[in-house]
């Protein structure tokens, strides 16, 4: 979206600078929020300093150029945070430490070649452009633009940043946060050094999504990320590790210091009123904490422990904090018994619900091509429980295969009813978990259910994620070949999210590629995302594979995908998921699934 089309509401949504006021810049200049949004989307590093060379702002891509997830922080001296070298390896001075009275001697723009030695040891050759930042005749500071010397490296840096950060909040994503935490554990630091890991959950975030919409939920997450970032100390790391979950690593921090920081976090959030259209919401956090020292377990287990503590805090009500003191086994047993009981009861009492979302043919007037099957749970109070609440628990505790079998058993019975009604029925895509994919008996179970239901295999498509396929490659291939031989088709879901997509694609005989929604969602505004979608579509066409775009949310996006040549699309721009419609005639009674 061009910056000239920004409304005050959109600036408030996307803006990251605390005191941006969209109504005071009436002279045609960009607001601070819009300027930061623009700088966050370019494929160059941008740094703003004061007259002494002290950093005031750096855009997200600087973290990629520096080779760390934090990047350059306000208040640091640029010469200390980002040392530059000439071709001979000698330190390169930028001459930024000057007085305002000497501004007439300073050229308005300078350019030079330099080398950056990243924290990982890689040496990057960049061009550095230094521009004077003035308020009238007075020198306010400098704006530096650091650019890779090749266009390919610029795009590579941008893609690298996108793969390691959350697009919405621009914070490090879960994989990057966990990697940084593990690197800290592996470092040969002071054995007495102590850190604190916080896991933060937005209390009842689902209510915001359900009542105000997903755009409001996104806006709330952006606002909370901004508030939390303002509470960070130098060297601390904040990441988005789930849909409404953040993790915060407090480096070199005692337990008493952490308690004071937690109090500050809670007060900052408590003082925030989220306004959206005519509504006001006061968000709250549930916080779990765990100690980190040289005796700590691996990063993944630390995050799980902090998540458990956060869950215990959430169970106690809004705005609660739980410092990890119970044994991990006790916490796991409590959560395991809760979800094991609930999921088993839902299957036994037939309280799982089948939903479907249409996938349309873009080159056939958006005609429904098939439906993706989704599962929900009906709570004991009659509320529909989101899959994001119980499916992760089912996967974690090895129950997802029971859910998979329930879904297959019941969707095949529904498809049989469609056939018997005389309409022939729609085609359906069914998600298969990694656990089921690795089960040697699962393919035979599916074939047996197909036969007993009398469903035409050509109506059945299976969706597998590239991660689950790669982790169980040999068994995945056996499963795919067996079901394709019977007449079923396959789709590779979330394509593009993993790092090994291209390497394994040739080995997986799939019929469809589902382009990951993180690329599709912003492709109208982001040329890199648009290029990724186009590249994946072109690659798939060369291999004889059809493409499906996820997260197709607007008519403009659908038209762009159609022009680009993508075959199919699904998303809220077409239709949200809904319950399977009732079919007249007797429905087979649920039976146990072995």
Beta strands, then each sheet from edge to edge (+ up, - down):
strand 1: 45-50
strand 2: 55-58
strand 3: 84-85
strand 4: 109-117
strand 5: 123-135
strand 6: 138-148
strand 7: 195-202
strand 8: 237-242
strand 9: 245-250
strand 10: 274-276
strand 11: 279-281
strand 12: 285-292
strand 13: 321-323
strand 14: 352-361
strand 15: 367-378
strand 16: 384-385
strand 17: 428-431
strand 18: 460-465
strand 19: 489-495
strand 20: 512-515
strand 21: 546-549
strand 22: 568-569
strand 23: 578-579
sheet 1: 2+ 1- 6+ 5- 4+ 3-
sheet 2: 8+ 9- 7+ 12- 13-
sheet 3: 10+ 11-
sheet 4: 16+ 15- 14+ 22- 21- 20- 19- 18- 17-
sheet 5: 16+ 15- 14+ 23-
end
